[in-house]
Amino acid sequence: MLDLHYNYIFGDGISRVANASYVIFSRDPHLSAVGFVWNPLPSLLDLPLLLFKGVWPALLNRGVAGILVSSAFAAGTVCEIRGIVLDRGGSRWWTAGLTIAFAFHPMIVLYAGSGQSEPFYLFFTTWAVRRLMRWIRTERVNDLVVAGIALGLDYLTRYESLAVGLGAVVLVLSVSLWRRRGEGTPNRGALSSGALDAVIVGFPLALSFVLWTFSSWLITGNALAQFSSQYGNSNIVKATNGLGTAAGFGGANTSAGGPMALIVRDALSLEPLLFTIVIVAVVLAAWRRDAEVLPPLVLYGAALAFEAMSYLSGSTFPWLRFYLMTVPLTVVLVATLRPSPAYRGRRVRDGTAPTRTLSRTERLATMLCAVVVLVPAIPVSWNAMLNPEIGIQEYALRSVVNPSQYPPATNAQLQGFPQEVRLAHYLDSLQLPNGTVLMDTFVGWRIFISSNRPQQFVITSDYQFQRDLNDPKRYGIEYILVPDRVNGSLDAVNRRYPTFWSTGAGIATRVLDVPGIGTEPSWRLYRVNP
């Protein structure tokens, strides 16, 4: 509804749908057209739905395909949270309460339907957390195997999962060594057993990393395009001065206490009692000798630590969604506050254990704690999302819930990209031959997905793009699209011909100006000189 009715379109989400569209709708269709700057799984999962764009064009030009897929993974994450509580012997009401607290957190609801990679990242990480918690309780190898698969798929979703996977490997190695030494196993045998467990959980992630990195190097000559490509995250941050405004999000990244204070502010904006619950959960787990608290602390904690370090190093943006892992972390830690009837400092090899009925005091105390910890997160996070200084990508919601005070017409985030749509339709009306309009889709993806004749474009993923860019007249290019140099400083045309925006670089003549709206780029259409 936010997309189709309110025009609230998440740029990162729909751009991943655009990446998928290059694979099947471009003039030069091929699988590697999905690109290597962003991890491929979200875009690849959009492909089957895009085959039906002729029936429902919004699947592509409004990014609905990505929204449907991300919603499914968000629902899967809710199921995994529910499974974690059930695995610990949670009652019907306890399980329902914690599951609802997670599912109805405002940020979870919003990003479930965003089409962005957050739901995938949450799902695979939570899947791994659940399986490692079960492995700690049962020592079943199949739980390690499934956790490893989850981490391998996690890497195909987000690069940050490398930190999550490293945390999982260290955790499994440490727990395995502690167990074996506790059983009196010699150090050499304990180390061998621990190393084997660590390899089992880490191998799928290592395989994903090697295959994706090798494929990127083989096809593009750049092994780690996310970090070293001209379109990589670090270059985007530099080009936008760390604000993300070129992506159309606006906002500021200032904080009275500096970058570290901003990180703490964002984390507490999502879960105001995060640090309190971490301390309480760790103390209780140590008293009970319940090691199941370790997987959520290590895996979710590694994800959050990576985001914090990335921001401190200047390689990412001050966006609230980067700290979304605080939500499952808090909910799962609250779940561990209630002692598991089947686990009291004991390891279970066959999946069964003597059970114990929780006392009335324990049930009431944990229920009260859950209410006190989880309920305040909803209003606090909602207010943060509506604050442009904190919810840089989310504050458009205030025009949805309070349009009289914040008219949607004045909110840049609710304008979509009408100029790009008009430009695409203008080019369609010219009935140009295939492969005669050159455009870098780093910024121009909105034009590509809005066009009914996408094969008229020569785009970045085409094998002949660089050749045609270097000598457009020779290879039949009739028109070149270029964004303004403020928003399009990384655009291939601006990089190849620094004066193209202003003069056509002596090889083309300007025929059309399309001014941008808000923070969206302005465009100029040039006709290549005969």
N, C-alpha and C positions, 0 to 999 in steps of 0.2 A: 504494500500500500504506500509506503514512504517513497518508493521508486516511481510507481506508475501514477499515483494520485498527487503527491506533493513534490515530485521532481527532485527528491533527495537521493542523488546518485553518488556512490562512493567511487572516486576515481581509480583507486588501486584495484577495487573489485572488478569494475567493468573493463579496465585495461587488461586484466588477466583473461577475460572473455575475448577481448580483441586478439591477444596472443594466440588463443585457440583458433580464432577465425582465419589467421594467416595460413594455418596448416592446410585448410581445405578450400578457402575461397580466394586466395591470392592468385596472381598471374603465374606464380611459380610455386605451386603447392608442394610441400614436403614436410616431414615430421619435425625436422630441426628448426623449422620456421617458428616453432613455439618459443624459441629464444633461450639464451643461457644466462641472462642477467638475473632472472627470477626463477626459483625452483619450479619444476614443470607440472607437478601432480595436480594442483587446482585447475590449471588450464586444460590438461589432458582429460580430466573428468568432465569438462564442459563439452568436449567434442561430440559425444552422442546426441546431446540435446540440440546442438547447433545444426544438426542435420535437418531439424524440423523448423528452421527459421522461415522457410517459405510459408508454413502454416501460421506461425506466430512470429512476426519480425522482431517483436520486443525481446525474444530470446537473445538476439545479438545486439540490436541497436539500443536497448535499454539495460542490457546486462542481466536479464532475468535468468538465463541459464546458470550463471554464477551464483545468483541468489538461491536458486532451488538446490544446487549442490551444497552450498555452504550451510543451508538450513538443515539438510539431512545430516551433515557431520555435527552440527550443534546438537541435534536430537540424539545422536550417538554419544556425545559427551555426557549428556544428561543421563543416559542409560548406564554409562560407566560409573558416574558418581553414585547412582542408585546401587549399582553392583558392589561398589566398595563398602557401602553401609551394610548391605545384606551379607557380604562376606564376613563381616565382623559380628554377625548375629543380631543386627538391628531389628527392632520390632516394627510393626506396620506403621505406626504413627511416627516413630523416630526416623524411619527410612523416608517416609513421605515428606516430613518436615524439612529434612536436610536437602532432599532432591528439589523441592519447591524453592527453597532459599537460594539454590544455585540457578535453577532454570529461570527464575523471575528477577534475577539481578538485572538492573537496567542495561548495563553494558553487555551482558550476555544476550539479552533479548535483541538489542540493537544490532550487534555484530553477527548474530545468527542469520540475519537477513541482509547482510551487507555484500555478500559475494567475495569478501576478502579472505585472506589465508588464515585469519585467527581461528575460526571454527575447526579447521583441519589441524592446526597446531595444537589446540586444546585437546582435540579428540585423541590424537596419537600419543601425546604426552600423558594424558590421563589413563589411556589404555595401558601404557607401560608402567605407570605408577601402580595401577591395580594389580597387574601381574606380578610385580616385584613384591608387593605386600603379601600376596598369596605365596610367593616363593619363600619369603622369610618365615611364613607360618608352616609350610608343608615340605619345603625343599624339593618340590617336584621340578624335574628338568624341563618338562613341557611349558611351565610358566616362564622359565628363563628364555626358552625359544620364542614364545609368543611376544614377550617383552622386547626381545631383540628385533623381531619383525616390525613391531610398532615403531621402534626407534629408526629402523631403516627407512620406513615410509615417512616418518617425521622429517628426515633430512630432505626428502623429495618435495617437502612442503615449505620448510623454512630453514635457512642457514643456521639460525640460532640453535637448532636442535643438536648441533655438534657439541655445544656446552652441556645440553641435557644428556646426550649419550655418554660423554666423558664422565659426567657425574654418576651415571648408572654403572659404568664399568668400575669406577673406583669403589662405589658402594658394594657391588657384588663381590669384588675381590676382598674387600675389608671384612665383610660379614662372613664370607666363606673361610678366610684365615682364622677369624675369631672362633668360629664354630669348631674347626678341626683342632685347633690348639686346645680348646676347651675339652675336647674328647681325648686329649693325650696323643694326638697324631704328631709324629716327628715333623720338625720344621720343613724339611725338604718335601715330605708328602703333603703337608698342609699347603705349601706354596704351589705345588703342582696342581692340587685339587682346586685351589682358588683361581689359579691362572686359567684352568679349563673352564670354570664357570664364567669368568670374565670374557673369555673368547666367545663363548656361546652367546652372551648377551650383546657383545660388541661387534660381532662379525657382520650381521646384516647392515649395520650403519657404515662400517668400513667399506663394505661392498658398494653400497649406494654412493658413497663419497668418491670412490675410485672410478666407478663407471661413469658418473655424471661429470666428474672433473676431466677424465680422459676424453669423453665425448666432446666436451666444450673445447678442449685443446685441439683435438683432431679436426674439428669443423671450423672453429673460429680462430685458432691459434692463441687463444686466451684461456688458460686453465681455470682461473677463478674470476670470471667476468663480473660477478657481484661486487668484487672489491677493486679490480684493476681496470675494468672496462671504462670507456668514456661515459657510459650510461650507468656506471655503478653507483651505489648508495653514497659513497664518500664524495664523488664529484657532484651529485645532486645536492648534497648538503652544502658544499662550497658555493655552488651556483645560486642557491637560494638564501645564502647567509644564515643557514640553520633554522629558518623559519618555516619552510615548507610552503611559502606563499605561491611559488610558481606552480605548484600542484593544485592551487585553488582553495587552500584551506585557511589561509590567513592566520591571525592569532599572533601571540608573542611567546618568546621562550625565556623571558626574564623572571627572576625570582629574587626576593630580598636577601636570601641567604646563599645565593649562588647555585650552581648546577646541582650540588648534592642535596640542597634543601628542596629543589624542584623535584628531584627523584622521590624523596620521602613524601613530599606533598602529594604527588600523583598516586603513589602506592596507598597512602592513607585515605585519599579521596575515594578509592574503590572499596577498601576494607579498613575502616577507621580503627578497629581494634586488632589489626594484624599482628603487631609486635607483642601485644599482651597474650594473644592466643598461642603464638609460637612459644613463648616462655612457659606458659601453663602446660601446653602439650608436651614439651620436652621434659619438664620436671615430673609430670605424672608418668610418662613413659619410662623414665629412669627408675622411678620408684617401683613400677610394676614389672620392670625388665621386659617391656613390650617394644621390640625393635621395629614393629610395623610403622612406627612414626617416621622412620628414616627415609623411605622412598619419596613421600611427598615433600619432605624437607629438602632432600638433595636434588630431585629432578625439577620441581617447580622453582626451588631456590636457585639452581644453576641457570634456568631461563631468565629469571629476574636479574641475577647478577650480571649476566651477559648484556642485557639491555642497559643496565646502569653503566657498565663500563664503556659500552659503545657510545652512550650519550656523553659521558665525561671525556672521551677521546675525540669528540666532535665528528663522529661518523654516522650519526643518526639524528632523528628529530625528537623534539620534546612532546611526543604525542601520548595521550592517555592510554590508548589501546596497547601500547608496548608493555604495560604493567598489568595486563588482564589476567596473567597467571596468579595474581594475588587472590582472585576469587575462588578457583578450585583449591588452592593451597589452604585458604582459611576454612572452607567447608570440610575438606578431608581431615584437617587437624581437629576440627570440632567433632567429627565422627570418631576420632581416636580417643577423645576424652571419656567416652563411655566404654568401660572395659569390655572386651570381647568375652562372652561366656565360654568360648572354646579355646581361649588362649590366655594363660596366666604365667608368662615367663617360660612357657614350654614350647618345644618344637614338635610338630606333628608330621610324621612321614606318610601316613596312610589317609590323611585328610579328615580324620576323626579325632576327638579328644573328649575327655570327661567335661560335661557342661555344668554350668552353675547358674542358678537363677539370680538375677540382679536384685539387690534389695530395693525397697521403695525409696530410700534416701538417695541411692545412686541414680535411680531413674529420674527423680524430681530434680536433683542437682544438675545433672547433665542437660535435662530439658530446659531448665532455667538459664543455664550457661549458653545454650544454643540460641535462645531467644535474645539474650542480652548482646551476644556477639554478632549475630547475623542480621537481625531486624534493622539496626541503625544503618547498615550498609546501604540499604535501598534509598532512603531519603538523602543521605550524604552524597552518594555517588550520583544520584539524579541532579542534585544542585550543582555538583562539579561539572557534569556534562553540559549544563545550560550556561555555564560561565565561560565566555570566550577566552579568558586568560588560562583556563585549565582544559576545558573541552574544546580544543582547537579544531578538531574534526567533528565534534558532536553538537556544538552550540546551535546549529540550525534547528534543532528540535524545539527551541523556544518559540520559533515562528509557527511550528505545528501545533503546539499546545496553547499558545497565547498569541494568535495572529493579530489581535487588535492592538497590542502594545508593540509587537515586533512583526510588522507586515512582511509576508513572504517575498513581496516584490523588492524589498530592500536588503534581502539576505542573499549574499553572493553564492552561498552553498546550495541554494534552491533554484538557481537559474539554469542548471544543466549546461548544455553547450549549444545554444541555438544558432550561434554564428557558424559553427562548424557544420551543423546540419544544413544550413542554407548554402554554404559553400559546396558541400557535397552534392546537393541537388542541382546547383548551377552547373557543376562539371558534368553531371549526368545528362543535363539538357543539351550539352554540346555534342553528344554522341561521338565521343572521341574513340579512336581505335585502341585496342589493348596495348598496354605498355607505353603510353605516351605522356603520362603525368608523373613526374618524379617527386617523391615526398618521403621524408624521414618520419617513420611512425612513432618515434620516441615521444614526440609531441602530437603528431598528426593522426594518432590512432582513432580519435573521435571522428575525423573526417572519413576514414576508411570504413568504420562500422556503420556510418550513416549513409553510405553510398549504395545505390542499387546496382552499380556497375563497378565492383571492386577491382576487376581485372584491368581497368584502364590505368591503374597505378603501378609504378615501379617503386617498391617499398624496401625498407631496410633489410628484411629477411630474404629478399630475392638474391640469387647467386650473382646476378649481373648488376646489382645496385651500385657498387663502387665503380665499376667500369663505366656505367652510364652517367654517374655523377661527374667523373673526370672529363668526359667528352660527350655531353648530352646531344649536341647536334649530329655527331657522327652516328649515334645509335638510335636515332629516331625519336628522341624526347622532344615534345612540342611545348609542354608547360612544366614549370617548376613551382612548387608551393614552398613558402618559407615563413616561419613564425618570427615575430619580433625578437631582437637579440636579448631582451631582458628575460623573457620567459623561455626563449629557445637558444640560449647560449651554448647548449650541448648538441643542438641540432646539426646533423651532418652537413647540410648545405651551408649554414653559417660558419661552420668550422673550415670547410673546404674553400669557401669564397667569403672572406670576412666583410666585404662591402656589398654582398648580394642584396641584403635587405634594403639598403639605401639606394643603390644604383643599378642593381642587376649585374654587377661585376663586369660590365662590358660584353656580356654574352646573351643578355635577355632584356626584354622591355616590359615594364610594368603594365598590366592590363586591368587589375582589380585590387582594391583595398577592402579588407574586412576587419573593422575595428573590434577588439575584444570587449567583453562585458566583465566588469569587476576585475578579478585577477586572472581571467582567462587570456590566452595570448591573442594578439592581433595577427592577421595573416595578409600576405601579399601573393598574388598570383602573377607570375612572369611568363611571357611567351618567349621561347628561345629564338634568337635572331636568325634569320635565314643566311 
